[in-house]
Amino acid sequence: MSPGEKKSRTRSPQELYDEIKELLIKTKPKLKDVGATRDETITRDLHKIASLAQAFTEQRLKSSKKSQLSDVLDLEGVSLWNASGVVRQGSAPDTRVVVAALRLAGFRLMEAGLEPKPDAEALLHILQIASKSGATLSELGHNDAASSVLSCAAKYEEALRNIDDPSGTNQQARACVTAVYFSTRMEAAWREGNEGLAAFMADKITENDGRLILLSNHDRETLATKLLDIGKSLLRSCYQDSKPVSEESKASEAIRWMQKAFSVIEPLDCATNAELAELKRSVLRSLARGYFLSSSQDPENLIRAETALEEVIATIDPSVDNVSSEYQQLRWMKLAVMKRRKAGDTVLLQALQAIIDNLTYSESNLTDVLQELRTLSQYHQLVTSAIQYCLHRALQCSWGTDAVERLLISLIFHCSKDNKHDRAIQDLHASFKELGDVEFELLKAPATACITLLWQYGDRHYHAGRWKEAADWFSCGTHSIFTSLGPVSSSKCFRKAALAHLKLKDYAHAGSIIRRCPDTEATTQYVTFLIAVYQGLEDEAIKTIRNMVHAVNFDRKMILLACRLAHDLDMKSLLMNVLKALLETLNFRENVENISEAMTLIRCIIRLIVKLLGEPAADLDRLVVALLHHLKIAVTVAETCEQPAMLARDISWLWRTAYNCAIQACSDWEDREDQISDIFDAARRLLELYTLHATVDVDQAIYVYLVNTLFASASGRVISFRRLRSQTESIEPEKYRNLFNEINQSLQRISKIVREEKVSQDDLPRLESSLQILRVFLVETASHLSDWTTVLATIEERLYFPEASRSDRDSLETYEAFADALWEDKKCPIHVLFTALEATLHACLARGHFSLEKFARWLRAMCIILLTRATGTDRSKAIGYVDQAIAVLEEHGDARDGSDLLYPLDERQWLLSTAYNTGLECLHASMIDEAKRWFECSTIICRFVPDGRQRAEKISTTYSDLLARYPTR
């Protein structure tokens, strides 16, 4: 009930009456409008009426007199109560709040109109009204309002109890109203969570047999339903709680509630009342669940659960309800009870058969049965019998091929776990026979699944050395129910079984089995060959080898395996015939010489290796070694061939395959530069053979590929050598020398191709780029060998290109690489380093596009070297480079990268100080002309340093004094 407003003073009954009437006049017209019932103001006004009526009752009780106002309010209360029934039956949605407010207001108004000392009839009426009002409020969760109303109802119940009824006129009515009151209090207390009060009220109803007898069947049914609902709610909470102790205690409490419900309706005759009979079954079902859940506390409850279930099942009409899902659940529940009771196999099988007999086939229902059987895996023979019975019912009741296929797969899977092999095979054959008797044939997909399982379990025994068991499993796959897979499947099963018997050394049995296979298949011939070999029948073995080569699905691996076996058994005659058969497999065309056949075989092997290299998780170590080995064989065969032109196509395919494989390896393989270089080298050798012996004019692109192989091979060696050098402190000089020779040879070959103009002008820049990089590699390797002559020759281009123009042949990047490599080599002689720096500086100036910072550093290093030598020629060269620096500063002196000068300031300062100091040194040495040039340079450099003007003036002063002291001639 919504709280009323606090009153500043106590109002008189008349004032309360007037306010109530005013609210009724305002509210009652709205109740006629269906849509208006959802207006919250109606509910508020009705609650206010109830509050005022309650206050009126309290004022009236103080005066202990009844006035005419009470009668009017009583009539108004009856009117509102009747209106609640109309609103509840209307079409407006969610009218429960309005109905509850109407009932509350109606009850309070009728309570206000009650006599000070009401008679039994009035008390019966008001108690019933109060109980219904409290129940409605409790259902909506208005617990405070419901508690207030039911507290008033308690007073009326007590007053009714204290009124004598010697004639028993109102005995039945009193029992019914009191039961309604107690059940309402029970439900309200349960909803509030007051389980103790709810149980107390339930006991007051059920423990008074005299009152229960007076209740009608409908009232008892209603009461039992309420008791059952509370029991069910407790039972449901068991499934939501993971603590076993809590689950069992709640189940026991739920049982007590459901026992009360059963005691209420047990005496009633359910034969003519279908609803009552259904309620009784519902109570028994819930009791069975409760007994089952609490059985760990009281094992006797399992017997009680079974009894309850049997009583429910006994009420099933076999003609109507036997296969309904509800009663099927009872059978499942009975099975669960049996399992917990740890009943014997026979009892459990009967329970399962009852479920299967009344099973309406669907995929989910069959899944339920199979999942239940998985939980009974410890009863192996029981599960086998159940699956076989289910399979029998599937055939008998025409469940469909899907059901039969699923059951058969389940049976195979289950029998594979039987620790008694003979029994498992016998069970399988019995089921296969039943299917065969009705001419049932599996479709291809399920047949394949079954055969796969049979092979899997057979292979498992085979690899474990249980040959007889393996043969039995393989033999199962030859049954007629698998004929949809064709003779190929049965032949494979026969061969597998024969191999198992072969392992058992039961050669006669193996031979009889293999003879059931068609002899047109190569695999059958191979198994026949094995049987003949182990029996020592060499002539028979030779015959099978000849048949094998011409049989269907022949695989060369069979010949290779036969060759291995013949060699191991030292059967020379057989080995000779196997090798002949191997030669026959190589003769793809008639009248082809052996060398061509060998090359074809090599191509096949290399093609297979390349395919295997492309697969995930390939064994690179083994495959790469095999690839290199066969490439070397191919090169050897091609080089030793007397008529190499006949191998042109083979050589063409081989070099392209090797080249493409090496290219792919560059991106896919890690830390295998030497092996990749070997592949490129093999491709290079094949390319050279191809260009020498090609029957047609060689395309210029072939020479580009040749250059690529030369460059890639040398580059791979260098990269590998650099990694080795980073990992090893000392390397043998011989390794450096071999690397140097390989790079040198690559340079010579590429240079020859360029000189002979084998490539187009478009490809020439790329070839020259390769040459430049190889020269860098050569300088790097030669420096490690301390072969400074070669280094100088390479830099000055006198070793390989004596007539070439440096600006045409080399780029600035090449000279930079020379300089960087020699700069880091601490053993490099000064004159070699100077040559490299000089070449680099000249390349910078020639190209006009370079790094000013690098230019400054290189120029500084060169000037230091020249001035250190302290000869006139060297000083002249040095001042020439200073002039070059001044020219660069004139052009780029103001160039900046952000706030930093591109030509570093420290280098400018060094130029200034070096020019000035060198001028002073020349002055003291009486080299007047040189001193003048150095002072002139320093004066010019002052323009490009901070405070240049002051410094220039100082230098000019010194220079003037110099002129005055040493007059010019």
KADA-V32939 format. One record per pair of residues at least 6 apart in sequence whose ideal C-beta (glycine too) atoms are under 7 Angstrom apart, sorted by sequence separation. I is the first residue (numbers start at 1). J is the second residue. D is the distance in whole Angstrom. If there is no record, write none. Layout:
# KADA-V32939
[[I	J	D] [I	J	D]]
This chain:
# KADA-V32939
[[30	36	4] [31	37	7] [36	42	7] [165	171	6] [241	247	6] [270	276	5] [295	301	5] [316	322	6] [321	327	5] [359	365	6] [376	382	6] [377	383	7] [418	424	4] [518	524	7] [519	525	7] [548	554	6] [612	618	6] [638	644	6] [641	647	6] [725	731	6] [753	759	7] [793	799	4] [822	828	5] [844	850	4] [896	902	6] [942	948	4] [945	951	7] [88	95	6] [115	122	6] [270	277	4] [294	301	5] [295	302	5] [376	383	5] [482	489	6] [517	524	4] [665	672	7] [669	676	7] [691	698	5] [724	731	7] [797	804	6] [867	874	7] [895	902	4] [87	95	5] [114	122	6] [137	145	5] [138	146	4] [189	197	4] [190	198	4] [268	276	6] [442	450	7] [461	469	4] [462	470	4] [501	509	5] [502	510	5] [532	540	4] [533	541	5] [566	574	4] [567	575	6] [759	767	6] [782	790	4] [783	791	6] [801	809	6] [866	874	4] [867	875	7] [922	930	4] [923	931	4] [30	39	7] [137	146	4] [189	198	4] [238	247	4] [338	347	6] [339	348	7] [394	403	5] [395	404	7] [415	424	4] [461	470	4] [501	510	4] [532	541	4] [566	575	4] [638	647	6] [782	791	5] [790	799	7] [797	806	6] [866	875	7] [922	931	4] [942	951	5] [60	70	6] [270	280	6] [291	301	4] [295	305	7] [338	348	6] [359	369	7] [373	383	5] [394	404	5] [514	524	7] [548	558	6] [587	597	7] [613	623	5] [666	676	6] [822	832	6] [823	833	7] [892	902	6] [893	903	6] [942	952	4] [87	98	6] [88	99	5] [265	276	7] [291	302	7] [316	327	5] [586	597	5] [612	623	6] [665	676	5] [691	702	6] [822	833	5] [844	855	6] [866	877	5] [867	878	5] [892	903	6] [30	42	5] [87	99	6] [114	126	6] [134	146	5] [137	149	6] [186	198	5] [189	201	6] [238	250	5] [415	427	6] [458	470	5] [461	473	6] [477	489	7] [478	490	5] [498	510	4] [501	513	7] [529	541	5] [532	544	6] [563	575	7] [566	578	5] [588	600	7] [779	791	5] [797	809	6] [866	878	4] [919	931	5] [922	934	6] [237	250	6] [238	251	5] [291	304	5] [292	305	5] [338	351	5] [356	369	7] [373	386	6] [391	404	7] [394	407	6] [415	428	5] [514	527	5] [638	651	6] [754	767	6] [939	952	5] [942	955	7] [160	174	6] [265	279	6] [291	305	4] [355	369	7] [373	387	7] [514	528	6] [609	623	6] [662	676	5] [665	679	7] [822	836	5] [889	903	6] [27	42	6] [84	99	5] [87	102	7] [111	126	6] [134	149	4] [186	201	4] [265	280	6] [458	473	4] [478	493	5] [498	513	4] [529	544	4] [563	578	5] [586	601	6] [687	702	7] [779	794	5] [863	878	5] [919	934	3] [110	126	6] [133	149	5] [134	150	4] [185	201	5] [186	202	5] [234	250	5] [235	251	7] [335	351	4] [391	407	5] [412	428	7] [457	473	5] [458	474	4] [477	493	4] [478	494	6] [497	513	5] [498	514	4] [528	544	5] [529	545	6] [562	578	5] [563	579	7] [778	794	6] [918	934	5] [919	935	4] [939	955	5] [56	73	7] [288	305	5] [291	308	7] [313	330	6] [334	351	6] [335	352	7] [390	407	6] [391	408	7] [411	428	7] [514	531	6] [545	562	6] [609	626	6] [662	679	4] [750	767	6] [819	836	5] [841	858	5] [938	955	5] [939	956	6] [27	45	5] [84	102	4] [205	223	7] [312	330	6] [475	493	7] [609	627	5] [661	679	6] [662	680	5] [687	705	6] [721	739	6] [818	836	5] [819	837	6] [840	858	6] [841	859	6] [863	881	6] [26	45	6] [27	46	7] [83	102	6] [84	103	5] [110	129	6] [130	149	6] [134	153	6] [182	201	5] [234	253	6] [235	254	4] [454	473	6] [474	493	5] [494	513	5] [495	514	7] [525	544	5] [529	548	7] [559	578	6] [563	582	7] [687	706	5] [775	794	5] [862	881	6] [863	882	7] [915	934	5] [919	938	6] [53	73	7] [130	150	7] [234	254	4] [288	308	4] [331	351	7] [335	355	7] [387	407	6] [391	411	7] [411	431	6] [454	474	7] [494	514	6] [511	531	5] [634	654	5] [750	770	6] [751	771	7] [935	955	6] [157	178	6] [262	283	5] [287	308	5] [288	309	5] [309	330	6] [369	390	6] [510	531	5] [606	627	7] [658	679	6] [662	683	6] [750	771	6] [815	836	7] [819	840	5] [837	858	5] [841	862	7] [23	45	5] [80	102	5] [81	103	6] [84	106	6] [107	129	5] [130	152	6] [131	153	6] [182	204	5] [183	205	6] [261	283	5] [454	476	5] [455	477	7] [474	496	4] [475	497	5] [494	516	5] [495	517	6] [525	547	5] [526	548	6] [559	581	5] [684	706	6] [687	709	6] [717	739	6] [818	840	7] [859	881	6] [915	937	4] [916	938	4] [107	130	6] [130	153	4] [182	205	5] [231	254	5] [234	257	7] [331	354	5] [332	355	6] [387	410	6] [408	431	7] [454	477	5] [474	497	4] [494	517	5] [525	548	4] [559	582	5] [795	818	6] [915	938	4] [157	181	5] [284	308	5] [309	333	6] [331	355	5] [387	411	5] [507	531	6] [606	630	5] [658	682	5] [659	683	4] [747	771	7] [815	839	5] [816	840	6] [837	861	6] [838	862	6] [935	959	5] [23	48	6] [24	49	7] [80	105	5] [81	106	4] [202	227	6] [258	283	6] [262	287	7] [309	334	5] [605	630	5] [658	683	4] [684	709	4] [717	742	6] [815	840	4] [837	862	5] [23	49	5] [80	106	4] [107	133	4] [127	153	6] [130	156	6] [179	205	6] [231	257	4] [451	477	5] [471	497	5] [474	500	6] [491	517	4] [522	548	5] [525	551	5] [559	585	6] [683	709	5] [684	710	6] [859	885	6] [885	911	6] [912	938	6] [915	941	6] [230	257	5] [231	258	4] [284	311	6] [285	312	6] [328	355	7] [331	358	7] [387	414	6] [491	518	6] [507	534	6] [631	658	6] [747	774	5] [153	181	6] [258	286	5] [284	312	5] [306	334	7] [309	337	7] [495	523	6] [499	527	6] [502	530	6] [507	535	5] [602	630	6] [655	683	5] [658	686	7] [714	742	6] [746	774	6] [815	843	5] [834	862	6] [20	49	6] [77	106	5] [80	109	6] [103	132	7] [104	133	6] [127	156	4] [258	287	5] [471	500	4] [495	524	6] [498	527	6] [502	531	6] [522	551	4] [556	585	5] [680	709	5] [684	713	6] [714	743	5] [882	911	6] [912	941	5] [77	107	7] [103	133	4] [126	156	5] [127	157	6] [227	257	6] [228	258	6] [231	261	6] [328	358	6] [384	414	6] [470	500	4] [471	501	6] [491	521	6] [521	551	6] [522	552	6] [523	553	7] [911	941	5] [912	942	7] [281	312	5] [306	337	5] [348	379	7] [383	414	6] [384	415	7] [451	482	6] [487	518	7] [520	551	6] [521	552	5] [522	553	5] [602	633	6] [655	686	4] [743	774	6] [747	778	6] [812	843	4] [834	865	5] [931	962	7] [20	52	5] [77	109	3] [78	110	6] [179	211	6] [255	287	7] [258	290	6] [305	337	5] [450	482	7] [495	527	5] [502	534	7] [520	552	5] [521	553	6] [522	554	4] [526	558	5] [533	565	6] [542	574	6] [545	577	6] [549	581	5] [602	634	5] [654	686	5] [655	687	5] [680	712	5] [681	713	5] [714	746	4] [812	844	6] [19	52	6] [20	53	6] [76	109	5] [77	110	4] [103	136	5] [104	137	6] [123	156	5] [127	160	6] [178	211	7] [227	260	5] [228	261	4] [349	382	6] [356	389	6] [467	500	5] [491	524	7] [522	555	7] [529	562	6] [538	571	6] [541	574	6] [545	578	6] [680	713	4] [713	746	7] [810	843	7] [855	888	7] [882	915	6] [908	941	7] [912	945	6] [150	184	7] [227	261	4] [281	315	6] [345	379	6] [348	382	6] [352	386	5] [356	390	5] [451	485	7] [743	777	5] [744	778	6] [74	109	7] [150	185	6] [255	290	4] [302	337	6] [323	358	5] [447	482	5] [538	573	6] [542	577	5] [546	581	7] [549	584	6] [599	634	7] [651	686	5] [655	690	6] [711	746	7] [743	778	5] [812	847	5] [830	865	6] [16	52	5] [73	109	5] [74	110	5] [77	113	6] [100	136	5] [123	159	6] [124	160	7] [175	211	5] [179	215	6] [254	290	5] [255	291	7] [322	358	6] [345	381	7] [349	385	6] [353	389	6] [404	440	7] [467	503	4] [468	504	6] [522	558	6] [533	569	7] [538	574	6] [545	581	5] [549	585	7] [677	713	5] [680	716	7] [710	746	4] [908	944	5] [909	945	6] [99	136	6] [100	137	5] [123	160	4] [224	261	4] [227	264	7] [323	360	5] [345	382	5] [349	386	6] [356	393	5] [366	403	6] [405	442	6] [409	446	7] [447	484	5] [448	485	7] [467	504	4] [908	945	5] [150	188	6] [277	315	7] [302	340	6] [361	399	4] [380	418	6] [412	450	6] [447	485	5] [451	489	6] [458	496	6] [462	500	6] [599	637	6] [651	689	6] [652	690	6] [743	781	6] [772	810	6] [776	814	6] [783	821	6] [812	850	6] [928	966	5] [16	55	6] [17	56	7] [73	112	4] [74	113	2] [175	214	4] [176	215	6] [187	226	6] [251	290	5] [255	294	6] [302	341	5] [442	481	6] [598	637	6] [651	690	5] [677	716	3] [710	749	6] [772	811	6] [775	814	6] [779	818	5] [783	822	6] [796	835	7] [807	846	5] [819	858	7] [845	884	7] [916	955	6] [923	962	6] [16	56	4] [73	113	5] [100	140	5] [120	160	7] [175	215	6] [179	219	6] [183	223	6] [190	230	6] [224	264	4] [366	406	6] [370	410	6] [391	431	6] [409	449	6] [413	453	6] [441	481	6] [442	482	6] [444	484	5] [676	716	5] [677	717	5] [710	750	6] [792	832	6] [795	835	6] [852	892	6] [104	145	6] [111	152	7] [223	264	5] [224	265	5] [405	446	4] [409	450	6] [412	453	5] [416	457	5] [440	481	6] [443	484	6] [444	485	6] [455	496	7] [740	781	4] [776	817	4] [780	821	5] [786	827	6] [788	829	6] [791	832	6] [795	836	6] [2	44	7] [70	112	6] [71	113	6] [100	142	7] [107	149	6] [146	188	5] [172	214	5] [251	293	4] [252	294	5] [361	403	6] [392	434	7] [401	443	7] [408	450	6] [412	454	7] [441	483	6] [442	484	6] [595	637	6] [648	690	7] [674	716	7] [739	781	5] [740	782	6] [772	814	4] [776	818	7] [779	821	6] [783	825	5] [13	56	6] [16	59	7] [70	113	4] [97	140	6] [120	163	5] [171	214	6] [176	219	6] [183	226	6] [251	294	4] [384	427	5] [388	431	6] [395	438	6] [436	479	7] [441	484	6] [673	716	4] [674	717	7] [707	750	5] [792	835	6] [852	895	7] [4	48	7] [96	140	6] [179	223	6] [220	264	5] [221	265	6] [292	336	7] [409	453	7] [436	480	5] [788	832	5] [795	839	5] [2	47	4] [104	149	7] [120	165	7] [220	265	6] [248	293	7] [252	297	6] [285	330	7] [288	333	6] [292	337	6] [295	340	6] [436	481	6] [644	689	7] [648	693	6] [736	781	6] [740	785	6] [783	828	6] [1	47	6] [13	59	5] [124	170	7] [247	293	6] [248	294	5] [435	481	5] [595	641	6] [648	694	6] [659	705	6] [673	719	5] [674	720	5] [707	753	6] [4	51	4] [13	60	6] [425	472	5] [432	479	5] [603	650	6] [610	657	6] [628	675	7] [635	682	6] [648	695	6] [673	720	4] [706	753	7] [856	903	6] [860	907	6] [81	129	7] [220	268	6] [248	296	6] [421	469	5] [428	476	6] [599	647	6] [624	672	7] [631	679	7] [638	686	7] [645	693	5] [736	784	5] [737	785	7] [856	904	6] [1	50	6] [66	115	6] [124	173	6] [128	177	5] [131	180	5] [135	184	5] [138	187	6] [143	192	5] [248	297	5] [432	481	6] [620	669	7] [644	693	4] [736	785	5] [751	800	6] [853	902	7] [1	51	7] [37	87	6] [66	116	6] [120	170	5] [124	174	7] [127	177	5] [131	181	5] [134	184	5] [138	188	4] [596	646	7] [603	653	6] [628	678	5] [632	682	7] [635	685	5] [639	689	7] [645	695	6] [659	709	7] [662	712	7] [703	753	5] [852	902	4] [860	910	6] [217	268	6] [235	286	6] [599	650	5] [603	654	7] [606	657	6] [610	661	6] [624	675	5] [628	679	7] [631	682	4] [635	686	6] [638	689	5] [852	903	4] [853	904	6] [856	907	4] [863	914	7] [867	918	7] [886	937	6] [893	944	5] [17	69	5] [24	76	6] [31	83	5] [53	105	7] [60	112	7] [64	116	5] [128	180	6] [135	187	7] [212	264	7] [733	785	7] [20	73	7] [124	177	5] [131	184	4] [138	191	6] [747	800	6] [13	67	7] [38	92	7] [43	97	6] [47	101	6] [50	104	5] [54	108	5] [57	111	5] [127	181	6] [134	188	6] [206	260	5] [225	279	6] [228	282	7] [232	286	6] [235	289	6] [879	933	6] [883	937	7] [886	940	5] [37	92	5] [43	98	6] [46	101	4] [50	105	4] [53	108	4] [57	112	5] [221	276	6] [224	279	6] [228	283	6] [231	286	6] [235	290	6] [238	293	5] [703	758	4] [704	759	6] [875	930	6] [879	934	7] [882	937	5] [886	941	6] [889	944	5] [13	69	6] [31	87	7] [34	90	6] [42	98	6] [46	102	6] [49	105	4] [53	109	5] [56	112	5] [217	273	7] [703	759	5] [34	91	7] [35	92	7] [206	263	6] [34	92	5] [37	95	6] [43	101	5] [50	108	4] [53	111	7] [202	260	6] [206	264	6] [221	279	6] [228	286	6] [700	758	7] [879	937	7] [46	105	4] [53	112	5] [217	276	7] [224	283	7] [700	759	5] [704	763	5] [711	770	4] [718	777	5] [700	760	5] [707	767	5] [714	774	6] [37	98	5] [707	770	6] [711	774	7] [714	777	6] [1	104	6] [1	142	7] [1	144	7] [1	145	4] [1	148	6]]
